[in-house]
């Protein structure tokens, strides 16, 4: 194959055609369309990934990697906790008691869930709790509340907060809910409004006393593991004889992440259509070039140029237009990500999204999928006009044109 001839003709056809400007304009539009499509895909996938990871990190902390729960009453006790610590020394455990409550401060009330925990154990597995109680020693009836509760009840350090529990207390002829005044110490802020408005932490001893719980039994055990999805299998086997079960944070929020994954796939397909539409301009531009250069193609064929060389001319022409668009789109995409990450161009409501900054994280898989998808579309768009160029009837064209 004569590569010099192919390259010479390709360079010639890439120049702006003054006689047929629409052909060149169509090629430019194809280039711009592919570039914009790739840019939008890169930025969109980065935002989707970043948002998913942001929620994942928040839910991972507040829901805990793994949670051990009882299958029957009093099945989670101190004996199981000690056995777990011996069997899995690399794991971190935090036993807890929990109850639904209503908090009252002055005339203001707020519903929530209270967790009785050991301060040192909980701080090891919950970074948000650890940050809140840092340099603070909690007493038996001290509480740590979410930022939403602190704002709703207008709490200040050492405020007295009355807690009403769901368990009832017999008083004469009637049954009243148990209540106790706690001392508000500090607040935590997870970034997720649902948790900041509902979660309350206190000492495990306080709930053992108020709920008449055995000191050796718990409502569950929160577990921290570096590889929770694999370690859950080991824990299930170990806990089977104890009458206890284990669940992972991804199982508790499975529907949420499944919906985000489906939304991401749908967005990928829709945005890939932008590149597909842009590739139609490549087809139309090349077909118009073929039609306007019929005489030249016929002359080349009559002078000994092979059909393969003619096909390569137009295939290379389409590839140059498409691939330059892909490369430009990649450059624009990463530039856009840098701008969004460096400057506060888009600000999000933190109480809704968990962060005020637009989260960006482009995975290697998504990037490769975008590039491969765009390349396939460009190659297919270039092949048809290139094939069409070799179907010219040389004798008929030379006779009539």
C-alpha positions in Angstrom: 0.0 0.0 0.0 1.3 3.5 -1.0 1.2 5.3 2.4 2.7 8.5 1.0 -0.2 8.8 -1.5 -2.8 8.0 1.2 -1.3 10.6 3.6 -1.0 13.2 0.8 -4.6 12.9 -0.2 -5.8 12.9 3.4 -4.0 16.2 4.1 -5.5 17.6 1.0 -9.1 16.6 2.0 -8.6 17.9 5.5 -8.0 21.5 4.2 -11.0 23.8 4.1 -12.9 23.3 0.8 -13.9 26.8 -0.5 -15.9 25.3 -3.4 -17.9 23.1 -1.0 -17.7 24.8 2.4 -20.6 22.8 3.9 -18.4 19.7 3.8 -15.7 21.3 5.9 -18.3 22.8 8.2 -19.9 19.4 8.7 -16.5 17.9 9.6 -15.9 20.7 12.1 -19.3 20.2 13.7 -18.5 16.4 13.9 -15.2 17.2 15.7 -16.9 19.6 18.1 -19.8 17.2 18.8 -17.5 14.3 19.6 -15.3 16.5 21.9 -18.3 17.9 23.8 -19.8 14.4 24.1 -16.6 13.0 25.6 -16.2 16.0 27.9 -19.7 15.8 29.2 -19.4 12.0 29.8 -16.2 12.4 31.7 -17.5 15.1 34.0 -20.9 13.4 34.5 -19.4 10.1 35.4 -16.9 11.8 37.8 -19.9 13.6 39.5 -21.9 10.4 39.7 -18.9 8.4 41.2 -18.0 11.2 43.5 -21.6 11.6 44.8 -21.9 7.8 45.3 -18.6 7.6 47.2 -19.5 10.6 49.4 -22.8 9.0 50.5 -21.0 5.7 50.8 -18.4 7.1 53.2 -21.1 8.8 55.3 -23.3 5.8 55.4 -20.3 3.5 56.1 -19.5 5.5 59.3 -23.0 6.0 60.6 -24.2 2.5 59.7 -21.0 0.7 60.6 -19.3 -1.8 58.3 -20.9 -4.8 60.0 -23.5 -5.1 62.7 -24.1 -8.2 64.8 -27.8 -8.7 66.0 -29.5 -11.2 68.2 -31.8 -13.9 66.7 -33.5 -14.4 70.0 -33.6 -12.5 73.4 -30.4 -12.0 75.3 -28.4 -13.9 72.6 -25.8 -11.1 72.4 -23.8 -11.1 75.6 -20.4 -10.5 77.0 -19.4 -14.1 76.4 -19.9 -13.7 72.7 -18.0 -10.3 72.7 -15.0 -11.9 74.4 -15.0 -14.9 72.0 -15.2 -12.5 69.0 -12.2 -10.5 70.3 -10.1 -13.7 70.6 -11.2 -15.1 67.2 -10.9 -11.9 65.3 -8.1 -9.8 66.9 -7.8 -7.5 63.9 -11.5 -6.4 64.1 -12.8 -3.6 66.3 -16.0 -4.1 68.3 -18.4 -1.8 70.1 -21.3 -3.3 72.0 -24.4 -1.2 72.3 -27.9 -0.8 73.7 -30.5 1.3 71.9 -34.0 2.7 72.4 -36.4 5.1 70.7 -36.8 8.3 72.6 -38.3 11.8 72.7 -36.0 14.7 73.8 -37.4 17.8 75.5 -35.6 21.1 76.2 -37.9 23.9 77.4 -40.9 23.9 75.1 -39.1 22.1 72.2 -39.3 18.4 71.5 -37.5 16.1 69.1 -37.8 12.3 68.4 -34.7 10.2 68.0 -32.8 7.0 68.7 -30.4 6.7 71.6 -27.4 4.4 71.6 -25.7 3.4 74.8 -22.0 2.8 74.1 -18.6 2.5 75.7 -16.8 5.8 74.8 -13.4 4.2 74.0 -14.8 1.3 72.0 -17.2 3.5 69.9 -14.4 6.1 69.2 -12.3 3.3 67.6 -14.9 2.5 65.0 -16.9 5.8 64.5 -14.7 8.7 63.3 -17.6 11.2 63.6 -18.3 10.2 67.2 -14.6 10.3 67.9 -14.2 13.8 66.6 -17.2 15.0 68.7 -16.0 13.6 72.0 -12.3 14.4 71.4 -10.8 15.8 74.7 -14.1 15.2 76.4 -14.7 12.7 79.2 -18.3 11.7 79.3 -20.1 10.9 82.6 -22.8 8.3 83.0 -25.8 10.6 82.1 -24.1 12.8 79.5 -25.4 12.8 76.0 -23.9 13.6 72.5 -26.5 14.6 70.0 -26.6 15.2 66.2 -26.3 18.8 64.9 -29.9 18.8 63.8 -31.1 18.0 67.3 -28.8 20.6 68.9 -30.3 23.3 66.6 -33.9 22.2 67.0 -33.7 22.2 70.8 -31.5 25.3 71.0 -29.0 23.5 73.2 -26.0 25.0 74.9 -23.2 23.1 76.7 -24.4 21.5 79.9 -28.1 22.1 79.1 -30.4 19.7 80.9 -32.4 17.6 78.4 -35.3 15.4 79.5 -35.5 12.0 77.6 -38.7 10.0 77.4 -38.2 6.3 76.7 -40.7 4.0 74.9 -40.6 1.5 77.8 -43.3 2.1 80.4 -43.0 2.7 84.2 -45.9 1.6 86.5 -47.0 4.4 88.8 -50.0 3.6 90.9 -53.0 2.9 88.6 -51.4 4.1 85.4 -48.4 3.4 83.2 -46.1 6.3 82.3 -43.1 6.3 80.0 -39.7 6.3 81.7 -38.0 9.6 81.8 -34.7 10.9 82.8 -32.8 14.3 82.7 -29.5 14.1 80.9 -26.7 16.6 80.6 -26.0 17.7 77.0 -22.3 17.7 76.4 -21.6 18.2 72.7 -22.9 17.5 69.2 -21.6 15.5 66.2 -22.1 16.4 62.5 -22.1 13.5 60.0 -23.2 15.6 57.0 -26.4 13.5 56.5 -29.5 15.3 57.8 -31.4 12.1 58.6 -28.7 11.0 61.2 -28.0 14.5 62.5 -31.7 14.9 63.4 -32.2 11.5 65.0 -29.1 10.0 66.6 -28.1 10.4 70.3 -25.2 8.8 72.2 -24.8 8.2 75.9 -23.0 5.7 78.1 -24.0 2.1 78.0 -24.3 2.1 81.8 -27.1 4.8 81.6 -29.3 2.6 79.4 -28.6 -0.5 81.4 -29.9 1.3 84.5 -32.9 3.0 82.9 -34.0 0.0 80.8 -33.3 -2.6 83.5 -30.9 -4.4 81.2 -28.5 -7.2 82.3 -25.0 -5.8 82.4 -23.8 -8.8 80.4 -26.3 -8.5 77.5 -26.5 -6.1 74.6 -28.8 -5.2 71.7 -26.0 -5.7 69.3 -22.4 -5.2 68.4 -21.0 -2.9 65.8 -17.9 -4.2 64.0 -15.2 -2.4 62.1 -13.4 -4.4 59.4 -11.2 -3.2 56.5 -12.7 -5.8 54.2 -16.3 -6.1 55.4 -17.7 -7.8 52.3 -15.3 -10.7 52.7 -15.2 -10.8 56.5 -19.0 -11.0 56.8 -18.8 -14.7 55.6 -16.4 -15.5 58.4 -18.5 -13.9 61.1 -21.7 -15.7 59.8 -20.0 -19.1 60.3 -18.6 -18.1 63.7 -21.9 -16.7 65.0 -24.1 -19.6 63.8 -23.9 -21.7 67.1 -24.4 -18.5 69.2 -27.9 -17.7 67.8 -26.7 -14.4 66.4 -26.7 -12.9 62.9 -24.6 -10.3 61.1 -25.5 -7.7 58.4 -23.4 -5.3 56.3 -23.9 -1.6 55.7 -24.4 -2.2 52.0 -27.3 -4.6 52.8 -29.0 -2.0 54.9 -28.8 0.5 52.1 -28.9 -1.8 49.1 -31.9 -0.2 47.3 -30.3 3.2 47.5 -27.0 2.2 45.9 -28.8 0.0 43.3 -30.8 3.0 42.3 -27.7 5.1 42.0 -26.0 2.5 39.9 -29.0 2.2 37.5 -29.1 6.0 37.2 -25.4 6.0 36.4 -25.8 3.4 33.6 -28.8 5.2 32.2 -26.9 8.5 32.1 -23.9 6.8 30.4 -26.1 5.5 27.6 -28.0 8.8 27.2 -24.7 10.8 27.0 -23.1 8.3 24.7 -25.9 9.2 22.3 -24.4 12.7 22.0 -21.3 11.1 20.5 -23.5 8.9 18.3 -25.3 12.0 17.0 -22.0 13.8 16.4 -20.7 10.7 14.5 -23.6 11.2 12.0 -21.9 14.4 11.0 -18.7 12.3 10.3 -20.8 10.0 8.0 -22.4 12.9 6.2 -19.1 14.8 5.9 -17.3 11.8 4.4 -20.2 10.9 2.1 -20.3 14.4 0.7 -16.5 14.3 0.3 -16.9 11.0 -1.6 -19.7 12.5 -3.8 -17.7 15.7 -4.6 -14.5 13.7 -5.3 -16.0 11.0 -7.5 -14.0 12.2 -10.5 -10.7 12.2 -8.5 -11.4 8.7 -7.0 -12.2 7.4 -10.5 -8.9 8.8 -11.9 -6.9 7.3 -9.0 -8.5 3.9 -9.5 -7.9 4.1 -13.3 -4.2 4.9 -12.6 -3.7 1.8 -10.5 -4.6 2.9 -7.0 -6.1 -0.1 -5.2 -9.6 -0.1 -3.6 -7.8 -0.8 -0.2 -5.9 2.5 -0.6 -9.1 4.4 -1.5 -10.8 2.9 1.6 -7.9 3.8 3.8 -8.0 7.4 2.6 -11.6 7.9 3.8 -11.2 5.7 6.9 -8.2 7.7 8.0 -10.0 10.9 7.3 -12.9 9.9 9.6 -10.5 8.6 12.2 -8.6 11.9 12.3 -11.8 13.9 12.7 -13.2 11.5 15.4 -10.0 10.8 17.3 -9.0 14.5 17.5 -12.5 15.1 18.9 -12.0 12.3 21.5 -8.5 13.7 22.5 -9.9 17.3 22.8 -12.9 16.0 24.8 -10.6 14.2 27.2 -8.5 17.4 27.7 -11.7 19.5 28.2 -13.2 16.9 30.5 -10.1 16.8 32.8 -9.9 20.6 32.6 -13.5 20.9 33.6 -13.0 18.5 36.6 -10.0 20.6 37.7 -12.0 23.8 37.5 -14.9 22.3 39.5 -12.6 20.8 42.1 -10.4 23.9 42.5 -13.0 26.7 42.4 -16.3 26.9 44.2 -18.3 27.2 40.9 -21.2 24.9 42.0 -22.3 25.0 45.7 -24.6 22.2 47.0 -26.9 22.3 50.0 -24.9 20.3 52.6 -28.0 19.1 54.5 -29.3 17.4 51.3 -26.1 16.0 49.7 -23.9 15.7 52.8 -21.3 18.1 51.3 -21.3 21.6 50.1 -18.6 20.9 47.5 -19.3 19.1 44.3 -17.7 15.6 44.7 -15.7 14.4 41.7 -14.1 11.0 41.3 -13.6 9.5 37.8 -12.9 5.7 38.0 -10.5 4.1 35.6 -13.2 1.7 34.4 -15.5 4.6 33.5 -12.8 6.5 31.7 -11.8 3.4 29.7 -15.4 2.7 28.9 -16.0 6.2 27.6 -12.8 6.1 25.4 -13.5 2.6 24.0 -17.2 3.5 23.4 -16.3 6.7 21.6 -13.6 4.9 19.5 -16.0 2.2 18.4 -18.6 4.8 17.3 -16.0 6.8 15.4 -14.6 3.6 13.6 -18.1 2.4 12.6 -19.0 5.9 11.4 -15.9 6.1 9.3 -16.1 2.6 7.8 -19.4 3.0 5.8 -18.4 6.1 3.8 -14.9 4.5 3.2 -16.6 1.3 1.9 -18.9 3.4 -0.2 -15.9 5.2 -1.9 -14.7 1.9 -3.4 -18.1 1.2 -5.1 -17.7 3.9 -7.7 -18.1 2.7 -11.3 -14.8 4.1 -12.8 -15.9 3.8 -16.5 -19.3 5.4 -15.9 -17.8 8.3 -13.9 -15.0 9.0 -16.4 -17.5 8.9 -19.4 -20.1 11.2 -17.8 -17.9 13.5 -15.6 
